Amino acid sequence: MPNGRRTVTVNLAPRPYDIHVQPGLLHDVGSIIARLSPSKKVCFVTDTTIGPQYAAPLSASLLNAGLKPIMAVLPTGEDHKTLASLLPVYEQFLAAKIERGTPIIALGGGVVGDMTGFLAATILRGVPFIQVPTTLLAMVDASVGGKTGVNAPAGKNLIGAFHQPVAVLIDPNVLRSLPPKELHGGLAECIKHEIIRDADGFTSLEHNIGKAMALDIDFLSALIAHNVAIKARVVEADPFERGERAHLNFGHTFGHAIETVSKYEYSHGECVALGMTAASHLAQSLNMIDATAQSRIESLIKSAGLPTGGLTLNVEAIVNAMAFDKKVEGGKIRLILPTKIGAVTIRDDVPIDLVRQAVESLGE
């Protein structure tokens, strides 16, 4: 583990790839890419928020490795996660005469990663894709697993493709410039991973959430590596989300509906937090978990600076939006519900009245 680097390998056919976690790694991106690809051109996509902070050091790293960087900048925000926003980037990169071996890097949070991944999956019918995530949420979740896409008026990520990266390069130092709200949003995904797979990890996070909130980089580096390892193992078992990988959607069916109805007024992390709260409330009402487990889940969510209530959106609108979720099958809403801390199951037989009550509980 050179210079404190933590590496997690995602063993997917036909080509495994590595996730590297190391403070300061942003400055080594160029040398890593030079070893991965013979192309001298390297495209990267960022947004109007991240670009001014990190485009220069990324470009310098690429230039120092003898590579030619080509940068495209997207507008910031979930409301710009559309095909229309991507069209100028297609035109720019095609005008630069990129080839099928030209890598495209996503430098930014989950929105940039999803959009850039979709671009890489579809331009020239697919080019190499590299993730350089700059938010905790993207580091532990969106950058791993190859799910890419853009939003449609009917809902979130309804246009997309599976396109695995050739590498994920994570520099926890960039989290020092992250607004607290974005840090908290990333912790929502960390909590999710512990609930679905690791009871001991959940307990550890309960005891150490203060270190994460205080931006302890050593602790966050270990937390990120732990979380990407959890996600990597789930993705390996189910690359195309036909079964077990759906467990990663714990809290997301409720959460995506809240995002859609609020027109993205709530951040993704806040929506996942509310979604996990609703799902745990529903699980208790079905006698799948006890009150102690539900209380621990809600307490950790609150300790991470995330909401567990106070929702003022129309309940019926949220329930209706859940029916348009891309994970609906046979007209039935598929919900991921905990059976205990550390394990979840898929349910598609929950009465709609109980789903409604779970949403209503978020208004308390």
ZIDANOR-V373362 format. One line per field, one symbol per residue. phi: phi as a letter, one per 30 degrees, with the letter a starting at -180 (. if undefined). A space follows every 10 residues. Layout:
phi = ???
//
This chain:
phi = .dhidcbccc ccddbdbccc baeidedcee ddddddbddd cbcbcbbdcd eddbdddded ddddciccdb cbbcddkddc dbddddedde ddddddidcd cddbcccldd dddddddded dcdhikbdbb cbdcbddddc bddcjidblb dbedldhdca adbddcabcc cdddddcdde eddddddedd deddddbbdd dddddedbed ddddhddddd dddddddddd dedddedadc hcaedeedde iddddddded ddhidddddd dddddddddd dddddcidbc dddddddddd edddicdbai dcdddddddd dddcddcdbh icdcccbdca djabbcbbbd eddddddddd dddd
//
